[in-house]
């Protein structure tokens, strides 16, 4: 093998490696954004599940009535947790929070037993909670039902805003990534434009000419997706090793799903870019090849 052929092979291999790495970097950014969206959703669900409603019982409600209502609430599909606070526990909590012992000031305990209900994230909206608490307002043994709808509305509004921003960024990155990947693959096909023209001259069909380039796009997208997945896995593993509290925010199954998404996106984008770039040179005349 002469030196000129060796240089050509090294140049071609280098161009393919550079192109694959460029695609992998773009896919890595998209995968990282998907992980950020996933973590944001989990944090949002955690915040949603920290709110709910409180049912304050009347002074005449017996322990059996309170327990019966607790059991009834516990089996409801919306209930994440139901905790009973006795009048004594409520007075103790007030004393710890304010430093004031109201039982000594008033000579009696002004608090009543109450049930603290936390709901699952899908029910953590003002409309859903209002429909739920309507079932218990005015019920025998129930004094008042309180729900913090203002806080829930604020949380949900902030979450919607965050996802709109992430969605806009993802769409912009997807467009930018396709443009960058298309240009990168076009440059790699540019060096083989005369081969494409020669195949046209010997009577090869467009589908036959495109076939190796599409196959190359599939392998390039697969390699880039795998490389991006390894980069994302390394980043998450490094972040967890530095901050142990991040452990569990992204599970192995979710990381694999993100990796499959990056591989699939890499293959689709690379194949489309290969087809578009090949079609471009299929339409060019011999003289236009030099432009």
C-alpha positions in Angstrom: 0.0 0.0 0.0 1.5 3.3 -1.1 1.7 6.4 1.1 -0.9 8.2 -0.9 -3.5 5.5 -0.4 -2.6 5.3 3.3 -3.1 9.0 3.7 -6.5 8.7 2.0 -7.6 5.9 4.3 -6.5 7.7 7.4 -8.2 10.8 6.2 -11.5 9.0 5.5 -11.3 7.2 8.9 -10.5 10.4 10.6 -13.5 12.2 9.0 -15.8 9.3 10.0 -14.5 9.4 13.6 -14.9 13.2 13.8 -18.4 13.0 12.3 -19.4 10.3 14.8 -18.0 12.2 17.8 -19.8 15.3 16.6 -23.1 13.5 16.4 -22.5 11.9 19.8 -21.9 15.2 21.4 -25.2 16.6 20.0 -27.1 13.4 21.2 -25.4 13.7 24.6 -26.8 17.2 25.0 -30.3 16.0 24.0 -30.0 13.1 26.4 -28.9 15.3 29.2 -31.8 17.6 28.6 -34.1 14.6 28.8 -32.6 13.5 32.1 -33.0 17.1 33.5 -36.7 17.0 32.4 -37.1 13.6 34.1 -35.5 14.7 37.4 -37.6 17.9 37.3 -40.7 15.8 36.9 -39.7 13.7 39.9 -39.0 16.7 42.0 -42.3 18.2 41.0 -44.2 15.1 41.9 -42.4 15.1 45.3 -43.5 18.7 45.9 -47.0 17.9 44.8 -47.2 14.9 47.2 -46.1 17.1 50.1 -49.5 18.9 50.0 -53.0 17.7 50.6 -55.7 18.6 53.0 -56.5 18.5 56.8 -59.7 17.3 58.4 -60.3 18.7 61.8 -62.7 16.6 63.9 -65.2 18.0 66.3 -64.8 17.7 70.1 -67.6 15.1 70.2 -66.0 12.8 67.7 -65.0 9.5 69.4 -61.7 7.7 68.8 -63.7 5.0 66.9 -65.1 7.6 64.6 -61.7 9.1 63.9 -60.2 5.6 63.2 -63.1 4.7 61.0 -62.6 7.8 58.9 -58.8 7.2 58.8 -59.4 3.7 57.4 -61.9 5.0 54.9 -59.4 7.6 53.6 -56.5 5.2 53.5 -58.1 3.0 50.9 -59.0 5.8 48.6 -57.0 5.9 45.3 -56.0 9.5 45.9 -54.5 8.9 49.3 -50.8 8.7 49.6 -50.7 8.8 53.4 -53.2 9.5 56.2 -51.8 10.5 59.6 -53.9 11.0 62.7 -52.9 13.8 65.1 -54.6 13.7 68.5 -55.6 16.9 70.3 -52.6 16.4 72.7 -50.2 16.1 69.7 -51.6 19.2 68.1 -51.1 21.2 71.3 -47.5 19.8 71.6 -46.7 20.8 68.0 -48.0 24.3 68.7 -45.9 24.6 71.7 -42.8 23.5 69.8 -43.4 25.9 66.9 -44.4 28.9 68.9 -42.9 28.3 72.4 -46.3 29.0 73.9 -48.3 26.5 76.0 -51.9 27.4 75.3 -53.2 24.8 77.7 -51.7 26.7 80.6 -52.9 30.0 79.3 -56.5 28.9 78.6 -56.7 26.2 81.2 -57.8 23.7 78.6 -56.7 22.2 75.3 -58.3 24.2 72.4 -57.2 21.8 69.7 -59.2 18.9 68.3 -58.0 15.7 66.7 -57.3 16.0 63.0 -56.4 13.8 60.0 -53.5 15.0 57.7 -54.0 13.6 54.2 -51.3 13.6 51.6 -52.4 12.9 48.0 -50.7 11.3 45.0 -49.3 13.7 42.4 -52.1 13.2 39.8 -54.6 14.5 42.4 -52.5 17.4 43.5 -54.5 20.2 41.8 -57.0 22.6 43.1 -59.9 21.2 41.1 -59.2 17.6 42.2 -58.7 18.5 45.8 -61.8 20.6 45.9 -63.9 17.7 44.6 -62.3 15.4 47.1 -62.8 17.6 50.2 -66.4 18.3 49.2 -67.2 14.7 50.2 -66.2 15.4 53.8 -67.4 19.0 54.4 -70.4 18.9 56.7 -69.9 15.2 57.5 -70.9 14.0 61.0 -67.9 14.3 63.3 -66.0 16.7 61.0 -65.6 20.3 62.0 -63.6 21.9 59.2 -61.6 20.8 56.1 -58.7 22.9 55.0 -56.8 22.6 51.7 -53.9 24.9 50.6 -55.1 25.4 47.0 -53.1 28.7 46.5 -49.8 26.9 47.2 -50.8 24.0 44.9 -51.8 26.4 42.0 -48.5 28.2 42.4 -46.5 24.9 42.4 -48.3 23.6 39.3 -47.9 26.9 37.5 -44.2 26.9 38.1 -43.9 23.3 37.0 -45.8 24.1 33.7 -43.5 27.1 33.1 -40.4 24.9 33.7 -41.6 22.2 31.2 -42.5 24.9 28.6 -38.9 26.2 28.9 -37.4 22.7 28.7 -39.6 21.9 25.7 -38.6 25.0 23.9 -34.9 24.3 24.5 -35.4 20.7 23.4 -37.1 21.7 20.2 -34.4 24.3 19.4 -31.7 21.7 20.2 -33.4 19.1 17.9 -33.4 21.6 15.0 -29.9 22.7 15.6 -28.7 19.1 16.0 -30.3 18.0 12.8 -28.6 21.0 10.9 -25.2 20.2 12.5 -25.5 16.5 11.9 -26.7 17.0 8.3 -23.8 19.4 7.6 -21.3 16.9 9.2 -22.6 14.0 7.2 -22.7 16.1 4.0 -19.0 16.9 4.4 -18.2 13.2 4.9 -20.2 12.3 1.7 -18.6 15.2 -0.2 -15.3 13.4 -0.5 -17.2 10.5 -2.3 -19.2 12.7 -4.7 -17.2 11.6 -7.7 -17.8 7.9 -6.8 -21.6 8.7 -6.8 -21.3 10.3 -10.2 -19.3 7.4 -11.6 -22.0 5.0 -10.3 -24.6 7.1 -12.1 -22.7 6.8 -15.3 -22.6 3.0 -15.2 -26.4 2.9 -14.8 -26.8 2.4 -11.0 -30.2 3.4 -9.7 -30.6 6.1 -7.0 -31.7 3.5 -4.5 -28.7 1.3 -5.2 -26.3 4.3 -4.8 -28.0 5.5 -1.6 -27.9 2.0 0.0 -24.3 2.0 1.3 -24.6 5.6 2.6 -27.9 4.8 4.4 -26.2 1.7 5.9 -23.3 3.9 6.9 -25.7 6.3 8.5 -27.3 3.5 10.5 -23.9 2.4 11.9 -22.8 5.9 12.5 -26.0 6.7 14.4 -25.7 3.5 16.4 -22.1 4.2 17.3 -22.9 7.9 18.2 -25.9 6.9 20.3 -23.8 4.3 22.2 -21.0 6.8 22.8 -23.5 9.4 23.9 -25.1 6.9 26.3 -21.7 6.0 27.8 -21.0 9.8 28.2 -24.3 10.3 29.9 -23.8 7.3 32.2 -20.4 8.5 33.1 -21.7 12.0 33.9 -24.5 10.7 36.1 -22.2 8.2 37.9 -19.7 11.0 38.6 -22.4 13.3 39.9 -23.7 10.6 42.2 -20.2 9.9 43.5 -19.7 13.6 44.3 -23.2 14.1 45.8 -24.8 11.0 47.3 -28.2 12.6 47.6 -28.5 12.4 43.8 -28.6 8.7 43.9 -32.0 7.3 42.9 -33.1 10.4 40.9 -32.3 8.5 37.7 -32.7 4.7 37.8 -30.9 2.2 35.6 -34.0 1.5 33.6 -34.6 5.2 33.0 -31.0 5.6 31.9 -31.3 2.7 29.5 -34.5 4.2 28.1 -32.7 7.5 27.6 -29.9 5.6 25.9 -32.3 3.8 23.6 -33.9 7.2 22.7 -30.5 8.7 21.9 -29.5 5.7 19.8 -32.9 5.8 17.9 -32.6 9.5 17.4 -29.0 9.1 16.2 -30.0 6.5 13.6 -33.0 8.4 12.4 -31.2 11.7 12.0 -28.1 10.1 10.4 -30.2 8.1 8.0 -32.2 11.2 7.0 -29.1 13.3 6.6 -27.4 10.6 4.5 -30.4 10.3 2.2 -30.7 14.1 1.8 -26.9 14.5 1.2 -26.8 11.7 -1.3 -29.8 13.0 -3.2 -28.1 16.3 -3.4 -25.1 14.9 -5.2 -27.3 12.6 -7.3 -28.9 15.7 -8.8 -25.6 17.5 -9.6 -23.9 17.3 -13.0 -20.2 16.6 -13.4 -19.3 20.3 -13.7 -21.3 21.1 -10.6 -19.3 18.6 -8.6 -16.4 21.1 -8.5 -18.4 23.9 -6.9 
